[in-house]
Structures are given as structure tokens and as C-alpha cells.
């Protein structure tokens, strides 16, 4: 992702997002809903289990972020995402 791409995603951090690709112990996919895009990026970057590399965040009208995209945004905006600052 370019710095401009990361900034664009960060500016939309309040919209709804779904996390997919996190599997339960029985191997089933467990989509995580009810999070904002910023919260989803934080979850994937900070709190997800060791299988987070298969996680991706779906938001907007068909937009998605891979695990590495989330890490990239987190590197630039992690403290602001944790604060919930504008």
C-alpha cells in the first residue's frame, strides 16, 4: 500500500467492517462483525491469534484489506487508532 492508500483507509476508520479468515479451534471460519474499520485493523494487527495471516477485513462497497495491509496501516496509525482520535 502507498502512503496515500493508508491515509485513505485511515480516514474511513469509523465505517462498519467485518473480519474474515479467523478460524475457530474446530477449523470453521468465524466472521467477526460489529466493529469499525479502525477496530478491525487493530484486532487483526494486535489481538488476532497466530492464524491472523489469513485474516482480511471487508468494508465499504466491496473493499478489503489483507493481513499485511492491516499491519502496514497499523505501523503508520496504530497510536491514533488506539486513541480513537480524529
PyMOL Python script that loads the backbone (N, CA, C, O; Angstrom):
from pymol import cmd

cmd.read_pdbstr("""\
ATOM      1  N   UNK A   1       0.837  -1.186   0.000  1.00  0.00           N
ATOM      2  CA  UNK A   1       0.000   0.000   0.000  1.00  0.00           C
ATOM      3  C   UNK A   1       0.877   1.242   0.000  1.00  0.00           C
ATOM      4  O   UNK A   1       1.929   1.288   0.637  1.00  0.00           O
ATOM      5  N   UNK A   2       0.423   2.229  -0.719  1.00  0.00           N
ATOM      6  CA  UNK A   2       1.137   3.501  -0.725  1.00  0.00           C
ATOM      7  C   UNK A   2       0.751   4.293   0.520  1.00  0.00           C
ATOM      8  O   UNK A   2      -0.260   3.994   1.156  1.00  0.00           O
ATOM      9  N   UNK A   3       1.544   5.295   0.871  1.00  0.00           N
ATOM     10  CA  UNK A   3       1.148   6.160   1.994  1.00  0.00           C
ATOM     11  C   UNK A   3      -0.227   6.795   1.771  1.00  0.00           C
ATOM     12  O   UNK A   3      -0.992   6.977   2.718  1.00  0.00           O
ATOM     13  N   UNK A   4      -0.532   7.127   0.537  1.00  0.00           N
ATOM     14  CA  UNK A   4      -1.838   7.725   0.234  1.00  0.00           C
ATOM     15  C   UNK A   4      -2.962   6.726   0.462  1.00  0.00           C
ATOM     16  O   UNK A   4      -4.025   7.088   0.966  1.00  0.00           O
ATOM     17  N   UNK A   5      -2.729   5.458   0.088  1.00  0.00           N
ATOM     18  CA  UNK A   5      -3.725   4.411   0.324  1.00  0.00           C
ATOM     19  C   UNK A   5      -3.967   4.232   1.819  1.00  0.00           C
ATOM     20  O   UNK A   5      -5.112   4.123   2.257  1.00  0.00           O
ATOM     21  N   UNK A   6      -2.899   4.203   2.594  1.00  0.00           N
ATOM     22  CA  UNK A   6      -3.034   4.036   4.052  1.00  0.00           C
ATOM     23  C   UNK A   6      -3.797   5.212   4.659  1.00  0.00           C
ATOM     24  O   UNK A   6      -4.639   5.020   5.537  1.00  0.00           O
ATOM     25  N   UNK A   7      -3.507   6.420   4.196  1.00  0.00           N
ATOM     26  CA  UNK A   7      -4.216   7.609   4.677  1.00  0.00           C
ATOM     27  C   UNK A   7      -5.696   7.536   4.331  1.00  0.00           C
ATOM     28  O   UNK A   7      -6.545   7.880   5.152  1.00  0.00           O
ATOM     29  N   UNK A   8      -6.005   7.092   3.125  1.00  0.00           N
ATOM     30  CA  UNK A   8      -7.407   6.987   2.700  1.00  0.00           C
ATOM     31  C   UNK A   8      -8.168   5.993   3.572  1.00  0.00           C
ATOM     32  O   UNK A   8      -9.293   6.267   3.991  1.00  0.00           O
ATOM     33  N   UNK A   9      -7.563   4.849   3.843  1.00  0.00           N
ATOM     34  CA  UNK A   9      -8.218   3.861   4.704  1.00  0.00           C
ATOM     35  C   UNK A   9      -8.389   4.429   6.103  1.00  0.00           C
ATOM     36  O   UNK A   9      -9.461   4.303   6.695  1.00  0.00           O
ATOM     37  N   UNK A  10      -7.349   5.051   6.635  1.00  0.00           N
ATOM     38  CA  UNK A  10      -7.421   5.633   7.979  1.00  0.00           C
ATOM     39  C   UNK A  10      -8.548   6.664   8.064  1.00  0.00           C
ATOM     40  O   UNK A  10      -9.238   6.740   9.081  1.00  0.00           O
ATOM     41  N   UNK A  11      -8.736   7.446   7.024  1.00  0.00           N
ATOM     42  CA  UNK A  11      -9.779   8.475   7.047  1.00  0.00           C
ATOM     43  C   UNK A  11     -11.186   7.875   7.081  1.00  0.00           C
ATOM     44  O   UNK A  11     -12.147   8.571   7.410  1.00  0.00           O
ATOM     45  N   UNK A  12     -11.312   6.591   6.743  1.00  0.00           N
ATOM     46  CA  UNK A  12     -12.604   5.899   6.768  1.00  0.00           C
ATOM     47  C   UNK A  12     -12.725   4.958   7.962  1.00  0.00           C
ATOM     48  O   UNK A  12     -13.562   4.056   7.943  1.00  0.00           O
ATOM     49  N   UNK A  13     -11.931   5.142   8.974  1.00  0.00           N
ATOM     50  CA  UNK A  13     -11.823   4.204  10.103  1.00  0.00           C
ATOM     51  C   UNK A  13     -13.103   4.015  10.898  1.00  0.00           C
ATOM     52  O   UNK A  13     -13.205   3.055  11.662  1.00  0.00           O
ATOM     53  N   UNK A  14     -14.081   4.895  10.748  1.00  0.00           N
ATOM     54  CA  UNK A  14     -15.324   4.796  11.516  1.00  0.00           C
ATOM     55  C   UNK A  14     -16.399   3.953  10.843  1.00  0.00           C
ATOM     56  O   UNK A  14     -17.402   3.629  11.479  1.00  0.00           O
ATOM     57  N   UNK A  15     -16.221   3.588   9.573  1.00  0.00           N
ATOM     58  CA  UNK A  15     -17.270   2.816   8.899  1.00  0.00           C
ATOM     59  C   UNK A  15     -17.264   1.368   9.384  1.00  0.00           C
ATOM     60  O   UNK A  15     -16.278   0.897   9.950  1.00  0.00           O
ATOM     61  N   UNK A  16     -18.352   0.685   9.160  1.00  0.00           N
ATOM     62  CA  UNK A  16     -18.505  -0.705   9.607  1.00  0.00           C
ATOM     63  C   UNK A  16     -17.597  -1.635   8.813  1.00  0.00           C
ATOM     64  O   UNK A  16     -17.339  -1.429   7.627  1.00  0.00           O
ATOM     65  N   UNK A  17     -17.124  -2.658   9.503  1.00  0.00           N
ATOM     66  CA  UNK A  17     -16.240  -3.641   8.865  1.00  0.00           C
ATOM     67  C   UNK A  17     -16.525  -5.030   9.420  1.00  0.00           C
ATOM     68  O   UNK A  17     -17.096  -5.178  10.501  1.00  0.00           O
ATOM     69  N   UNK A  18     -16.119  -6.042   8.666  1.00  0.00           N
ATOM     70  CA  UNK A  18     -16.234  -7.437   9.060  1.00  0.00           C
ATOM     71  C   UNK A  18     -14.850  -8.063   8.902  1.00  0.00           C
ATOM     72  O   UNK A  18     -14.162  -7.838   7.906  1.00  0.00           O
ATOM     73  N   UNK A  19     -14.461  -8.843   9.891  1.00  0.00           N
ATOM     74  CA  UNK A  19     -13.187  -9.561   9.820  1.00  0.00           C
ATOM     75  C   UNK A  19     -13.491 -10.996   9.424  1.00  0.00           C
ATOM     76  O   UNK A  19     -14.321 -11.658  10.046  1.00  0.00           O
ATOM     77  N   UNK A  20     -12.821 -11.468   8.396  1.00  0.00           N
ATOM     78  CA  UNK A  20     -12.987 -12.853   7.953  1.00  0.00           C
ATOM     79  C   UNK A  20     -11.621 -13.523   7.944  1.00  0.00           C
ATOM     80  O   UNK A  20     -10.588 -12.854   7.926  1.00  0.00           O
ATOM     81  N   UNK A  21     -11.628 -14.835   7.957  1.00  0.00           N
ATOM     82  CA  UNK A  21     -10.388 -15.589   7.878  1.00  0.00           C
ATOM     83  C   UNK A  21      -9.797 -15.970   9.217  1.00  0.00           C
ATOM     84  O   UNK A  21      -8.699 -16.527   9.263  1.00  0.00           O
ATOM     85  N   UNK A  22     -10.490 -15.688  10.309  1.00  0.00           N
ATOM     86  CA  UNK A  22     -10.064 -16.137  11.631  1.00  0.00           C
ATOM     87  C   UNK A  22     -10.805 -17.443  11.893  1.00  0.00           C
ATOM     88  O   UNK A  22     -12.036 -17.465  11.888  1.00  0.00           O
ATOM     89  N   UNK A  23     -10.090 -18.504  12.116  1.00  0.00           N
ATOM     90  CA  UNK A  23     -10.735 -19.803  12.300  1.00  0.00           C
ATOM     91  C   UNK A  23     -10.793 -20.192  13.770  1.00  0.00           C
ATOM     92  O   UNK A  23      -9.917 -19.853  14.565  1.00  0.00           O
ATOM     93  N   UNK A  24     -11.844 -20.908  14.095  1.00  0.00           N
ATOM     94  CA  UNK A  24     -12.016 -21.442  15.439  1.00  0.00           C
ATOM     95  C   UNK A  24     -11.195 -22.717  15.586  1.00  0.00           C
ATOM     96  O   UNK A  24     -10.635 -23.214  14.608  1.00  0.00           O
ATOM     97  N   UNK A  25     -11.122 -23.241  16.791  1.00  0.00           N
ATOM     98  CA  UNK A  25     -10.376 -24.471  17.041  1.00  0.00           C
ATOM     99  C   UNK A  25     -10.865 -25.643  16.189  1.00  0.00           C
ATOM    100  O   UNK A  25     -10.082 -26.527  15.841  1.00  0.00           O
ATOM    101  N   UNK A  26     -12.159 -25.651  15.852  1.00  0.00           N
ATOM    102  CA  UNK A  26     -12.694 -26.751  15.045  1.00  0.00           C
ATOM    103  C   UNK A  26     -12.483 -26.530  13.538  1.00  0.00           C
ATOM    104  O   UNK A  26     -12.929 -27.340  12.726  1.00  0.00           O
ATOM    105  N   UNK A  27     -11.811 -25.450  13.171  1.00  0.00           N
ATOM    106  CA  UNK A  27     -11.485 -25.187  11.776  1.00  0.00           C
ATOM    107  C   UNK A  27     -12.500 -24.378  11.006  1.00  0.00           C
ATOM    108  O   UNK A  27     -12.279 -24.075   9.833  1.00  0.00           O
ATOM    109  N   UNK A  28     -13.613 -24.018  11.631  1.00  0.00           N
ATOM    110  CA  UNK A  28     -14.618 -23.224  10.932  1.00  0.00           C
ATOM    111  C   UNK A  28     -14.244 -21.745  10.966  1.00  0.00           C
ATOM    112  O   UNK A  28     -13.623 -21.258  11.911  1.00  0.00           O
ATOM    113  N   UNK A  29     -14.640 -21.056   9.909  1.00  0.00           N
ATOM    114  CA  UNK A  29     -14.415 -19.616   9.821  1.00  0.00           C
ATOM    115  C   UNK A  29     -15.432 -18.919  10.712  1.00  0.00           C
ATOM    116  O   UNK A  29     -16.613 -19.268  10.704  1.00  0.00           O
ATOM    117  N   UNK A  30     -14.983 -17.948  11.468  1.00  0.00           N
ATOM    118  CA  UNK A  30     -15.871 -17.230  12.379  1.00  0.00           C
ATOM    119  C   UNK A  30     -15.818 -15.736  12.059  1.00  0.00           C
ATOM    120  O   UNK A  30     -15.025 -15.016  12.666  1.00  0.00           O
ATOM    121  N   UNK A  31     -16.647 -15.244  11.115  1.00  0.00           N
ATOM    122  CA  UNK A  31     -16.636 -13.812  10.810  1.00  0.00           C
ATOM    123  C   UNK A  31     -16.907 -12.997  12.078  1.00  0.00           C
ATOM    124  O   UNK A  31     -17.753 -13.357  12.896  1.00  0.00           O
ATOM    125  N   UNK A  32     -16.187 -11.919  12.217  1.00  0.00           N
ATOM    126  CA  UNK A  32     -16.352 -11.036  13.374  1.00  0.00           C
ATOM    127  C   UNK A  32     -16.990  -9.754  12.867  1.00  0.00           C
ATOM    128  O   UNK A  32     -16.429  -9.068  12.012  1.00  0.00           O
ATOM    129  N   UNK A  33     -18.168  -9.433  13.397  1.00  0.00           N
ATOM    130  CA  UNK A  33     -18.914  -8.258  12.966  1.00  0.00           C
ATOM    131  C   UNK A  33     -19.026  -7.276  14.124  1.00  0.00           C
ATOM    132  O   UNK A  33     -18.570  -7.551  15.234  1.00  0.00           O
ATOM    133  N   UNK A  34     -19.635  -6.131  13.852  1.00  0.00           N
ATOM    134  CA  UNK A  34     -19.883  -5.149  14.899  1.00  0.00           C
ATOM    135  C   UNK A  34     -18.673  -4.298  15.246  1.00  0.00           C
ATOM    136  O   UNK A  34     -18.620  -3.706  16.324  1.00  0.00           O
ATOM    137  N   UNK A  35     -17.714  -4.232  14.359  1.00  0.00           N
ATOM    138  CA  UNK A  35     -16.529  -3.423  14.592  1.00  0.00           C
ATOM    139  C   UNK A  35     -16.427  -2.346  13.521  1.00  0.00           C
ATOM    140  O   UNK A  35     -16.895  -2.523  12.396  1.00  0.00           O
ATOM    141  N   UNK A  36     -15.810  -1.231  13.889  1.00  0.00           N
ATOM    142  CA  UNK A  36     -15.496  -0.224  12.887  1.00  0.00           C
ATOM    143  C   UNK A  36     -14.243  -0.670  12.139  1.00  0.00           C
ATOM    144  O   UNK A  36     -13.556  -1.595  12.572  1.00  0.00           O
ATOM    145  N   UNK A  37     -13.951  -0.030  11.044  1.00  0.00           N
ATOM    146  CA  UNK A  37     -12.760  -0.358  10.272  1.00  0.00           C
ATOM    147  C   UNK A  37     -11.506  -0.190  11.128  1.00  0.00           C
ATOM    148  O   UNK A  37     -10.608  -1.031  11.081  1.00  0.00           O
ATOM    149  N   UNK A  38     -11.438   0.879  11.901  1.00  0.00           N
ATOM    150  CA  UNK A  38     -10.287   1.090  12.781  1.00  0.00           C
ATOM    151  C   UNK A  38     -10.140  -0.010  13.812  1.00  0.00           C
ATOM    152  O   UNK A  38      -9.033  -0.489  14.059  1.00  0.00           O
ATOM    153  N   UNK A  39     -11.256  -0.419  14.422  1.00  0.00           N
ATOM    154  CA  UNK A  39     -11.221  -1.509  15.399  1.00  0.00           C
ATOM    155  C   UNK A  39     -10.803  -2.824  14.751  1.00  0.00           C
ATOM    156  O   UNK A  39     -10.064  -3.612  15.342  1.00  0.00           O
ATOM    157  N   UNK A  40     -11.278  -3.049  13.544  1.00  0.00           N
ATOM    158  CA  UNK A  40     -10.930  -4.279  12.835  1.00  0.00           C
ATOM    159  C   UNK A  40      -9.438  -4.322  12.515  1.00  0.00           C
ATOM    160  O   UNK A  40      -8.803  -5.366  12.662  1.00  0.00           O
ATOM    161  N   UNK A  41      -8.883  -3.210  12.084  1.00  0.00           N
ATOM    162  CA  UNK A  41      -7.444  -3.143  11.807  1.00  0.00           C
ATOM    163  C   UNK A  41      -6.660  -3.416  13.077  1.00  0.00           C
ATOM    164  O   UNK A  41      -5.685  -4.166  13.059  1.00  0.00           O
ATOM    165  N   UNK A  42      -7.082  -2.809  14.186  1.00  0.00           N
ATOM    166  CA  UNK A  42      -6.412  -3.063  15.472  1.00  0.00           C
ATOM    167  C   UNK A  42      -6.513  -4.528  15.862  1.00  0.00           C
ATOM    168  O   UNK A  42      -5.524  -5.124  16.290  1.00  0.00           O
ATOM    169  N   UNK A  43      -7.686  -5.111  15.721  1.00  0.00           N
ATOM    170  CA  UNK A  43      -7.880  -6.511  16.097  1.00  0.00           C
ATOM    171  C   UNK A  43      -6.945  -7.415  15.309  1.00  0.00           C
ATOM    172  O   UNK A  43      -6.239  -8.243  15.885  1.00  0.00           O
ATOM    173  N   UNK A  44      -6.942  -7.255  13.997  1.00  0.00           N
ATOM    174  CA  UNK A  44      -6.106  -8.105  13.156  1.00  0.00           C
ATOM    175  C   UNK A  44      -4.630  -7.881  13.472  1.00  0.00           C
ATOM    176  O   UNK A  44      -3.855  -8.837  13.489  1.00  0.00           O
ATOM    177  N   UNK A  45      -4.231  -6.642  13.722  1.00  0.00           N
ATOM    178  CA  UNK A  45      -2.823  -6.322  13.955  1.00  0.00           C
ATOM    179  C   UNK A  45      -2.343  -6.680  15.350  1.00  0.00           C
ATOM    180  O   UNK A  45      -1.197  -7.099  15.513  1.00  0.00           O
ATOM    181  N   UNK A  46      -3.193  -6.526  16.366  1.00  0.00           N
ATOM    182  CA  UNK A  46      -2.756  -6.680  17.753  1.00  0.00           C
ATOM    183  C   UNK A  46      -3.269  -7.932  18.452  1.00  0.00           C
ATOM    184  O   UNK A  46      -2.540  -8.556  19.223  1.00  0.00           O
ATOM    185  N   UNK A  47      -4.503  -8.298  18.190  1.00  0.00           N
ATOM    186  CA  UNK A  47      -5.159  -9.277  19.046  1.00  0.00           C
ATOM    187  C   UNK A  47      -5.443 -10.623  18.397  1.00  0.00           C
ATOM    188  O   UNK A  47      -5.756 -11.587  19.095  1.00  0.00           O
ATOM    189  N   UNK A  48      -5.341 -10.702  17.109  1.00  0.00           N
ATOM    190  CA  UNK A  48      -5.699 -11.946  16.432  1.00  0.00           C
ATOM    191  C   UNK A  48      -4.711 -13.051  16.781  1.00  0.00           C
ATOM    192  O   UNK A  48      -3.557 -12.793  17.122  1.00  0.00           O
ATOM    193  N   UNK A  49      -5.186 -14.272  16.690  1.00  0.00           N
ATOM    194  CA  UNK A  49      -4.352 -15.425  17.021  1.00  0.00           C
ATOM    195  C   UNK A  49      -3.279 -15.631  15.960  1.00  0.00           C
ATOM    196  O   UNK A  49      -3.167 -14.844  15.019  1.00  0.00           O
ATOM    197  N   UNK A  50      -2.505 -16.672  16.112  1.00  0.00           N
ATOM    198  CA  UNK A  50      -1.385 -16.914  15.203  1.00  0.00           C
ATOM    199  C   UNK A  50      -1.823 -17.165  13.770  1.00  0.00           C
ATOM    200  O   UNK A  50      -0.999 -17.062  12.860  1.00  0.00           O
ATOM    201  N   UNK A  51      -3.081 -17.490  13.535  1.00  0.00           N
ATOM    202  CA  UNK A  51      -3.529 -17.698  12.158  1.00  0.00           C
ATOM    203  C   UNK A  51      -4.028 -16.400  11.519  1.00  0.00           C
ATOM    204  O   UNK A  51      -4.756 -16.433  10.527  1.00  0.00           O
ATOM    205  N   UNK A  52      -3.638 -15.273  12.082  1.00  0.00           N
ATOM    206  CA  UNK A  52      -4.103 -13.983  11.578  1.00  0.00           C
ATOM    207  C   UNK A  52      -3.624 -13.695  10.165  1.00  0.00           C
ATOM    208  O   UNK A  52      -4.218 -12.865   9.476  1.00  0.00           O
ATOM    209  N   UNK A  53      -2.574 -14.353   9.720  1.00  0.00           N
ATOM    210  CA  UNK A  53      -2.073 -14.061   8.376  1.00  0.00           C
ATOM    211  C   UNK A  53      -3.109 -14.387   7.297  1.00  0.00           C
ATOM    212  O   UNK A  53      -2.989 -13.902   6.172  1.00  0.00           O
ATOM    213  N   UNK A  54      -4.109 -15.188   7.611  1.00  0.00           N
ATOM    214  CA  UNK A  54      -5.174 -15.461   6.647  1.00  0.00           C
ATOM    215  C   UNK A  54      -6.366 -14.519   6.839  1.00  0.00           C
ATOM    216  O   UNK A  54      -7.341 -14.596   6.092  1.00  0.00           O
ATOM    217  N   UNK A  55      -6.291 -13.643   7.822  1.00  0.00           N
ATOM    218  CA  UNK A  55      -7.399 -12.724   8.091  1.00  0.00           C
ATOM    219  C   UNK A  55      -7.445 -11.617   7.045  1.00  0.00           C
ATOM    220  O   UNK A  55      -6.419 -11.211   6.498  1.00  0.00           O
ATOM    221  N   UNK A  56      -8.642 -11.144   6.785  1.00  0.00           N
ATOM    222  CA  UNK A  56      -8.829  -9.967   5.957  1.00  0.00           C
ATOM    223  C   UNK A  56     -10.048  -9.203   6.452  1.00  0.00           C
ATOM    224  O   UNK A  56     -10.954  -9.767   7.064  1.00  0.00           O
ATOM    225  N   UNK A  57     -10.046  -7.919   6.174  1.00  0.00           N
ATOM    226  CA  UNK A  57     -11.099  -7.021   6.642  1.00  0.00           C
ATOM    227  C   UNK A  57     -11.894  -6.563   5.426  1.00  0.00           C
ATOM    228  O   UNK A  57     -11.332  -6.083   4.442  1.00  0.00           O
ATOM    229  N   UNK A  58     -13.209  -6.719   5.513  1.00  0.00           N
ATOM    230  CA  UNK A  58     -14.122  -6.293   4.455  1.00  0.00           C
ATOM    231  C   UNK A  58     -14.823  -5.020   4.940  1.00  0.00           C
ATOM    232  O   UNK A  58     -15.297  -4.961   6.074  1.00  0.00           O
ATOM    233  N   UNK A  59     -14.885  -4.014   4.080  1.00  0.00           N
ATOM    234  CA  UNK A  59     -15.546  -2.752   4.453  1.00  0.00           C
ATOM    235  C   UNK A  59     -16.033  -2.054   3.193  1.00  0.00           C
ATOM    236  O   UNK A  59     -15.654  -2.409   2.077  1.00  0.00           O
ATOM    237  N   UNK A  60     -16.870  -1.066   3.393  1.00  0.00           N
ATOM    238  CA  UNK A  60     -17.366  -0.290   2.262  1.00  0.00           C
ATOM    239  C   UNK A  60     -18.141  -1.124   1.268  1.00  0.00           C
ATOM    240  O   UNK A  60     -18.776  -2.116   1.627  1.00  0.00           O
ATOM    241  N   UNK A  61     -18.083  -0.717   0.026  1.00  0.00           N
ATOM    242  CA  UNK A  61     -18.878  -1.351  -1.026  1.00  0.00           C
ATOM    243  C   UNK A  61     -18.142  -2.494  -1.708  1.00  0.00           C
ATOM    244  O   UNK A  61     -18.393  -2.699  -2.895  1.00  0.00           O
ATOM    245  N   UNK A  62     -17.313  -3.211  -1.113  1.00  0.00           N
ATOM    246  CA  UNK A  62     -16.533  -4.334  -1.647  1.00  0.00           C
ATOM    247  C   UNK A  62     -15.041  -4.103  -1.479  1.00  0.00           C
ATOM    248  O   UNK A  62     -14.239  -4.706  -2.192  1.00  0.00           O
ATOM    249  N   UNK A  63     -14.670  -3.270  -0.579  1.00  0.00           N
ATOM    250  CA  UNK A  63     -13.252  -3.033  -0.304  1.00  0.00           C
ATOM    251  C   UNK A  63     -12.760  -4.079   0.684  1.00  0.00           C
ATOM    252  O   UNK A  63     -13.535  -4.579   1.499  1.00  0.00           O
ATOM    253  N   UNK A  64     -11.484  -4.408   0.615  1.00  0.00           N
ATOM    254  CA  UNK A  64     -10.930  -5.341   1.590  1.00  0.00           C
ATOM    255  C   UNK A  64      -9.467  -5.024   1.857  1.00  0.00           C
ATOM    256  O   UNK A  64      -8.773  -4.434   1.029  1.00  0.00           O
ATOM    257  N   UNK A  65      -9.025  -5.431   3.027  1.00  0.00           N
ATOM    258  CA  UNK A  65      -7.634  -5.274   3.445  1.00  0.00           C
ATOM    259  C   UNK A  65      -7.092  -6.633   3.833  1.00  0.00           C
ATOM    260  O   UNK A  65      -7.748  -7.381   4.558  1.00  0.00           O
ATOM    261  N   UNK A  66      -5.913  -6.956   3.360  1.00  0.00           N
ATOM    262  CA  UNK A  66      -5.256  -8.196   3.767  1.00  0.00           C
ATOM    263  C   UNK A  66      -4.606  -7.993   5.137  1.00  0.00           C
ATOM    264  O   UNK A  66      -4.556  -6.879   5.659  1.00  0.00           O
ATOM    265  N   UNK A  67      -4.121  -9.073   5.693  1.00  0.00           N
ATOM    266  CA  UNK A  67      -3.372  -9.013   6.951  1.00  0.00           C
ATOM    267  C   UNK A  67      -2.199  -8.050   6.825  1.00  0.00           C
ATOM    268  O   UNK A  67      -1.979  -7.225   7.713  1.00  0.00           O
ATOM    269  N   UNK A  68      -1.446  -8.144   5.735  1.00  0.00           N
ATOM    270  CA  UNK A  68      -0.288  -7.264   5.573  1.00  0.00           C
ATOM    271  C   UNK A  68      -0.712  -5.810   5.382  1.00  0.00           C
ATOM    272  O   UNK A  68      -0.004  -4.905   5.825  1.00  0.00           O
ATOM    273  N   UNK A  69      -1.850  -5.566   4.734  1.00  0.00           N
ATOM    274  CA  UNK A  69      -2.373  -4.200   4.627  1.00  0.00           C
ATOM    275  C   UNK A  69      -2.673  -3.651   6.016  1.00  0.00           C
ATOM    276  O   UNK A  69      -2.333  -2.508   6.324  1.00  0.00           O
ATOM    277  N   UNK A  70      -3.312  -4.469   6.857  1.00  0.00           N
ATOM    278  CA  UNK A  70      -3.636  -4.038   8.225  1.00  0.00           C
ATOM    279  C   UNK A  70      -2.366  -3.694   8.996  1.00  0.00           C
ATOM    280  O   UNK A  70      -2.317  -2.684   9.697  1.00  0.00           O
ATOM    281  N   UNK A  71      -1.343  -4.529   8.868  1.00  0.00           N
ATOM    282  CA  UNK A  71      -0.082  -4.250   9.552  1.00  0.00           C
ATOM    283  C   UNK A  71       0.552  -2.959   9.055  1.00  0.00           C
ATOM    284  O   UNK A  71       1.106  -2.190   9.842  1.00  0.00           O
ATOM    285  N   UNK A  72       0.471  -2.724   7.770  1.00  0.00           N
ATOM    286  CA  UNK A  72       1.020  -1.508   7.180  1.00  0.00           C
ATOM    287  C   UNK A  72       0.314  -0.258   7.721  1.00  0.00           C
ATOM    288  O   UNK A  72       0.967   0.724   8.075  1.00  0.00           O
ATOM    289  N   UNK A  73      -0.997  -0.300   7.780  1.00  0.00           N
ATOM    290  CA  UNK A  73      -1.772   0.824   8.321  1.00  0.00           C
ATOM    291  C   UNK A  73      -1.479   0.984   9.803  1.00  0.00           C
ATOM    292  O   UNK A  73      -1.329   2.103  10.294  1.00  0.00           O
ATOM    293  N   UNK A  74      -1.396  -0.124  10.511  1.00  0.00           N
ATOM    294  CA  UNK A  74      -1.108  -0.103  11.945  1.00  0.00           C
ATOM    295  C   UNK A  74       0.245   0.558  12.229  1.00  0.00           C
ATOM    296  O   UNK A  74       0.373   1.324  13.184  1.00  0.00           O
ATOM    297  N   UNK A  75       1.243   0.264  11.410  1.00  0.00           N
ATOM    298  CA  UNK A  75       2.563   0.879  11.610  1.00  0.00           C
ATOM    299  C   UNK A  75       2.482   2.396  11.537  1.00  0.00           C
ATOM    300  O   UNK A  75       3.153   3.091  12.300  1.00  0.00           O
ATOM    301  N   UNK A  76       1.668   2.913  10.625  1.00  0.00           N
ATOM    302  CA  UNK A  76       1.545   4.362  10.469  1.00  0.00           C
ATOM    303  C   UNK A  76       0.566   4.996  11.451  1.00  0.00           C
ATOM    304  O   UNK A  76       0.783   6.121  11.900  1.00  0.00           O
ATOM    305  N   UNK A  77      -0.505   4.290  11.786  1.00  0.00           N
ATOM    306  CA  UNK A  77      -1.614   4.916  12.514  1.00  0.00           C
ATOM    307  C   UNK A  77      -2.031   4.193  13.791  1.00  0.00           C
ATOM    308  O   UNK A  77      -3.056   4.540  14.377  1.00  0.00           O
ATOM    309  N   UNK A  78      -1.269   3.206  14.234  1.00  0.00           N
ATOM    310  CA  UNK A  78      -1.637   2.432  15.410  1.00  0.00           C
ATOM    311  C   UNK A  78      -1.998   3.263  16.632  1.00  0.00           C
ATOM    312  O   UNK A  78      -3.063   3.055  17.214  1.00  0.00           O
ATOM    313  N   UNK A  79      -1.128   4.215  17.046  1.00  0.00           N
ATOM    314  CA  UNK A  79      -1.482   5.009  18.229  1.00  0.00           C
ATOM    315  C   UNK A  79      -2.783   5.803  18.057  1.00  0.00           C
ATOM    316  O   UNK A  79      -3.582   5.896  18.988  1.00  0.00           O
ATOM    317  N   UNK A  80      -2.988   6.364  16.884  1.00  0.00           N
ATOM    318  CA  UNK A  80      -4.233   7.124  16.629  1.00  0.00           C
ATOM    319  C   UNK A  80      -5.440   6.193  16.622  1.00  0.00           C
ATOM    320  O   UNK A  80      -6.509   6.562  17.109  1.00  0.00           O
ATOM    321  N   UNK A  81      -5.279   4.990  16.075  1.00  0.00           N
ATOM    322  CA  UNK A  81      -6.399   4.039  16.086  1.00  0.00           C
ATOM    323  C   UNK A  81      -6.737   3.626  17.514  1.00  0.00           C
ATOM    324  O   UNK A  81      -7.911   3.502  17.864  1.00  0.00           O
ATOM    325  N   UNK A  82      -5.722   3.416  18.332  1.00  0.00           N
ATOM    326  CA  UNK A  82      -5.969   3.037  19.739  1.00  0.00           C
ATOM    327  C   UNK A  82      -6.657   4.161  20.502  1.00  0.00           C
ATOM    328  O   UNK A  82      -7.507   3.899  21.352  1.00  0.00           O
ATOM    329  N   UNK A  83      -6.306   5.393  20.214  1.00  0.00           N
ATOM    330  CA  UNK A  83      -6.923   6.547  20.880  1.00  0.00           C
ATOM    331  C   UNK A  83      -8.323   6.808  20.373  1.00  0.00           C
ATOM    332  O   UNK A  83      -9.154   7.384  21.075  1.00  0.00           O
ATOM    333  N   UNK A  84      -8.581   6.376  19.138  1.00  0.00           N
ATOM    334  CA  UNK A  84      -9.862   6.702  18.517  1.00  0.00           C
ATOM    335  C   UNK A  84      -9.899   8.153  18.101  1.00  0.00           C
ATOM    336  O   UNK A  84     -10.972   8.738  17.954  1.00  0.00           O
ATOM    337  N   UNK A  85      -8.709   8.745  17.906  1.00  0.00           N
ATOM    338  CA  UNK A  85      -8.649  10.175  17.584  1.00  0.00           C
ATOM    339  C   UNK A  85      -9.005  10.431  16.139  1.00  0.00           C
ATOM    340  O   UNK A  85      -8.888   9.554  15.282  1.00  0.00           O
ATOM    341  N   UNK A  86      -9.438  11.638  15.887  1.00  0.00           N
ATOM    342  CA  UNK A  86      -9.791  12.043  14.536  1.00  0.00           C
ATOM    343  C   UNK A  86      -8.627  12.679  13.921  1.00  0.00           C
ATOM    344  O   UNK A  86      -8.694  13.105  12.768  1.00  0.00           O
TER     345      UNK A  86
END
""", "prot")
cmd.dss("prot")
cmd.show_as("cartoon", "prot")
cmd.util.cbc("prot")
cmd.orient("prot")
